[in-house]
Amino acid sequence: MDRRQFVQTAGGTATALSTLSMSGTAAAQEDGGGEGGGSEATTVPDYGGWFGDVGNFSDPTSTVDATGQKSATVEVGVQANGGAFGFGPPAIHVDTGTTVKFKWTGEGGGHNVVSDGDGPLDSGSPTGSAGVNYEYTFEEAGLYKYYCDPHKGLGMKGAVVVGEEYPTTTVGGGGPVEVDPHQAGVPLQPHFIGFGAGFAVILSLIFAFFQLKYAESPHTSGGND
């Protein structure tokens, strides 16, 4: 390889690496590799671990909004947890003064509604009779957890959120989120990008050096006839 070929090759390599470095950095920023990237925060009822084993409950944002209604209905014995062993919906939000009617489906054997802890709900002995077998009017705000006594171990649990004053938690982000380049789909990891940028600078310096030292002039390029 003569001087002219080396200079052309070095210059082309430097340009390519510079472009690759900038492309990788841009990709990292677009895919959330920099600051930000968080989703909007949402305040939801804080159920703690109450619904951890409940098959028909996804997350607190799935709480059914029944506010603005004088009454709401929760079915007892819906398909969940391996059979007709669920409340539907498992979590519901109502206003203070709202009456919640618990309507048995008649499936899954005998069910009842019992408050967790010292709550007010107690429908009595389990029954398999279809229809509204129990109702309760919630006069005080709060978060009321309950279960079916015979099937609590299967995950037959529910909750009623009442009014505006109840335990809450925040889901989603509002601050910076650090993203793994592998998960974000960034083709080059940051240390490779930095290496490429540094190597591009070195090649650029070599390129400039050979241009200055070996640049051909009109007096030397043609040779003697």
Buried (B, 14 or more C-beta within 10 A) or exposed (E): EEEEEBBEEBBEBBBEBBEBBBBBBEBBBEBBBBEEBEEEEEEBBBBEEBBEBBBBBEEBEEBBEBBEEEEBBBBBBBBBBEBBBBBBBBBBBBBBEBBBBBBBBBBBBBBBBBBBEEBEBEBEEBBBEEEEBBBBEBEEEBBBBBBBBBBBEBBBBBBBBBBEEBEEEEEEEEEEBEBEBEEBEBEBBEEBBBBBBEBBBEBBEBBBEBEEEEEEEEEEEEEEE
